[in-house]
Amino acid sequence: MGEIKDYPCTYGSKEDSVAGLLEKCGLAVPDVYQRADSMVKLARTVKEGLHDQVVYLPFDHVVEAEALGAVVNYGSVQAGPRTGEYVCTSLEDVLSLPDMDVAQGRVAEVLKACKRLADEGETVILEVCGPITLLNGLVDLKYVFKGLRRKPELMAQVFGKIEKNLFTYIEAAVAAGVKIISYADSVAGLNIMGPKVLQDYTVSRVAPFLRSLDDMIGRKALILLCPKTAYALDGTGTGKYVPLGLDDRPGLTYEDGWLYGVGKVGFMGQMCIKNAKSVVAADKIYEIRLKEEGE
């Protein structure tokens, strides 16, 4: 088993693009976060304004936590939605939360917007938070990290619940026509968790969960991993980088690699989604191939 490398995050996200384009769209907060019609309009405007080949949804990173009961402050034009006071004061409280209902609330509006855009020929990327980032919107992470060290059986139950709900959400997104799932668990990084905890978490939770997703999705959608997760898979030997097999051409970008990979491979993730426009040599664009359990 090798060494897990860290991937340094850079600031900025698609959320930063929203403020400058809301006025152009004639849209307002909180409609752009809550209503499918507004999401569709803004997604198209962002695509046009940034010269993207794809559309991105949603415009914040607390949809999943809210669907599990988190309190959300929708913010303003300058600052998007954020979770407020924790709704859980223990890991046991997390287990008591009702499961996500993808037919109700804001999560249903996101999926409705995805379907409308997909039906109209857009390639939709749905940005999804991984388990620890999601838990950060529900409970103080000090309980999570303490649980990882001292209460493995309880943490297995907590992760099982979160993974089940993420599976439900992603399954519904793929059924709605989403072609790329951007999966990021940035809080579960080497700089926060440390090498031993991250290694155990990757081997025992992340790799099995991603294998299950791969089995469910088949090649109907590509899972674009945050490099922090991809590096952890590579470093633990549960995944490896393999050249994607593109023909070289001038100006080839990482975004071009995603579009080529849809329907052909299960996973990519060598650099951040924010680097979509980075020009990359064809032989340097990789898929991430998971190792089968027991290999």
N, C-alpha and C positions, 0 to 999 in steps of 0.2 A: 504494500500500500504506500503510495507516494505522499508528498506534502501538499496540503491545500494552499493555494495561492490566494491572496486577497485581491479584490478588484476595487479600485478607488472610485467611489461614486462622485459624480459631478453634480452641481446644483442646476436647477431648472427642469422643467417638464412641460408636457402639453398644457398643463394648467396655466402656465405663464402666457400662453398664446390666447387664452380665452379673454382676458381683460381687454386686450387691444382690439378684439373683433366683435365684442358684444354690441357695441354701439353701431357698428357697421351692419350687424344683423337686425337691429331693432329689437333685441331681446334683453331680458332683465333677469336678475337673480331674485328668487330661487328657481324660476321657470326652467332655465337651461339645465338644471340638475334634477328636476322633478318631472318634467313632461316630455314625452317622446317626440312630439312635434317640434319642440324647441331644440331638443338634442339633435334631431336630424338636420335641422337648418344650420345649427352651429357647426356640426361635424363637416358638412359640405363646405362651409365658409372657411374653416380651418384648413381643410384639404387644399382648397383653391389658394388661400393666402400663403401657405407654406410650400406649395407645389409638391404635395405628397402624391403618391400613387395609391394610397389607401386612406380609409377613414378610421379615426380612433374614437372609441367610447369606453367608459364614460369619461367625464372631465374631472374626476376626483378619485380618491383612493379609499373611500370609506363606505362604498355601497354595500359590500359584503357584511361589514361590521354592523351597519344600520339594519340590514335584513335579519340579523340575529339579535337585535334589540338595543344596539348602541344609540346613545343620544347624539344627534348631529346638529351642529351650528352651521347653517348654510353660508355664513360669511357675507362677503360683499363682492363687488366687481374685482377688487384688487386681491382679495384673499378668499379662496374657495372653501368648500365644506371641510370641517374638521370635527372629530369626535370631542365631546365635552367630558363631563364627569363620568368616571367609570361606573358601569351598571352592575359590575360584579366586584365583590370584595374578597373572593376566594376562588380557587380552582373548582371547588364543588358547585359554586354559583354558576360557573360556565356550563357545567353539565346539566343544570336545571333550565337553561334558556330554551325557548321553543325553537324548533328547526326552521330554517329558511323556507318561505313560501314564495316560489318564483312566479306565482300567478298574482301576487299582491304587492302593493306599495311601489317604491322607487325601483326596486330590482326588476319588477315587471315592466316598468316604463323603459328601462335600459334595454331589455330584451326585445320589446316592441320596436324600439328605434333601430336596433340591430337588424331585425327581420325586414323592416321597411327598406333600409339601405341595401341590404343584401338582395332583396327582390328587385331592386332597381339597378342591379349590376355593379354595386360597389364591393370592393374587397374590404371587409370589416375586420379590424383588430379590436378585440375586447381585452382590456387591461384588468388582470385579476391579481389580488393580493394573496400571498402564501400564508400558511397557518400562524406563524409567529407575528407577522405584521398585522394580520387580522386580529389576533388576540390582543395586540397593543391598543386596539380601540375598545376593548371590553373590560380588561382587567390590568392592574399594574403588573408590568413584566417582572418585577422582583419575585412575584409568586411563581411565575413560569420558570424562571431560571433556578429558583430554589427547588421547584418541583423536579426539574431535570436532574438535579444532583441528588435529591433525597427521596423523591416519591415517584419512581419510574412507572409503577402500575397506575397511579392516578393520572400521570401525564399521558400514558398510553390511551386512557379513556378520553381525555381532553382532546388530544390530537385526532383520535378516531372520530369524535363528534365534528370537529372542524373540517377534517378531510371529507367526511360524508357530505357535508353541506356544500363544500367547494365542488365536489363531484357533481352534485345536483345542479348547481349553477352552470358549470361548464358544459354539462350534457345538454341543458336547455339552450345554451348559447350556440352550440354546434347545430342543434335542431333548428335554430332560428336562422342559420346560414352563415354564422361567423366562420371565417376561414383561417384566422390566426388568433391564438390565445397568447397574450403576453403575460407570463407568469413570473411575478417578482416577490421575493420574500427578503427584502433588503435588510430588515432588522436581524435576520438570521445570517449575519456575516461573520467572518473570521475576527474582525476587530471588536465585535460585541460578544460573541459566544466563546471565543477561544478555540484552539485547534482540537482538543479532545472532545469537548461537548459538540462542536460542529461535526466532527467525524462521526460520532455516535448518532447524532440526529440525522445526518445524511444517509447513513447506511440503514438505520432502523426505520426511518419514517419517510424521508424524501424520495429515495429511489423506489421503494415499493409503491408509494402513492403515484409516482409518475408512470410506473409500469402499468398500473391499473388504468390510468387515464389513457395511455397509449392503446391498451386493449379495447377500451370503450370507444375511442375516437377513430381508431383505424388510421386511415389517411384522409379522413374528411376535413381535418384541420391540422395546421402546424402549431406546435407549442414552442413559443419563442421564450426561452428562459433568460432571466436576469443572469449576467455573468457571475455574480456571487454564487448562485446555485450551480451554474455550469462548472465553475472552477472546483466547487466542492465535490461534484460528481466525478470529475476527472481526477482530483487529488485522492479520492477514496477508492478509485478503481471501479466504481459502480457505473461509470460512463466514460466514453472516450471520444475525442474529436476525430472525424473522418472527413476528408475533402468531399465537398458536395457534388463536384463533377460538372461545374459550369464550363462552357466555352468562353475563353477570354475575349474581352472586347474593351475598347477604350471607355473610360468613365463608368465602369461597372461599380455599382454601389451595394452596400449591405442590404438595403431595401430590395434591390433587384434579386439578391440571394433569397430573401424570404419568399418572394413571389414565385421564383423558380422551385423552391422547396415544397410549396403547398401541394399536397397530393402525392409527393414522392418520399418524404422523410417525416419522422415523427417530431424531432426536436432540433432546434438551433439555439445559439446563445453565446457567441464568442465575444460580443461587445454589447453595450447598452442600447436599448431601443432608441435612445436620444441621438445615437450616432447613425441613424438610418441613411443619411446622405453621404457617409464616409465612403470614399472610393477605395476599393479593395481588389487586389489581383484575384482572378478566378480561383487559382489553386490555394488561396488563403481564406476562402469562405468555406466553412465547415458545417456539417451536421453534427449532432451529439447522439451517439449511438449508445443506448443503455445496455448494460450486461444483464443477461437473464439471471434470475435468482438461482444461486447454486453454482454459477460459472466460476 
